[in-house]
Amino acid sequence: MNFALTGQMIRDAREKSDLTQAELARRLGMSRATISRLENGTIEELGVRKLALLCDRLGLEIGVRPRQAPTLHEAYEQNRRERRDAFRETDEVLKNLKPDARG
């Protein structure tokens, strides 16, 4: 799922409805921060029922379709995240090594 594109579509629909993030959040019983993270594509977890409620309020619908190959940008972002995570794991291992084992 392309969360950045989904978030942009939700932002566009919200603005077209003349709603602020805070007003939409209040009407749906969510936090403004949740709406913000969703619109920015940075939300880590959002249940499908909440997403369906949000989309219904904004006149959008959720669709299911076969997965498409990632765009170059998506592949780059995935690679960047994987490299960052690998560096973090390596840093943790190095921090836990005994001083004489570091060489």
Secondary structure, DSSP 8 states (H G I E B T S, - for coil): --HHHHHHHHHHHHHHTT--HHHHHHHHT--HHHHHHHHHT--S---HHHHHHHHHHHT------------HHHHHHHHHHHHHHHHHHHHHHHHHS-GGG--
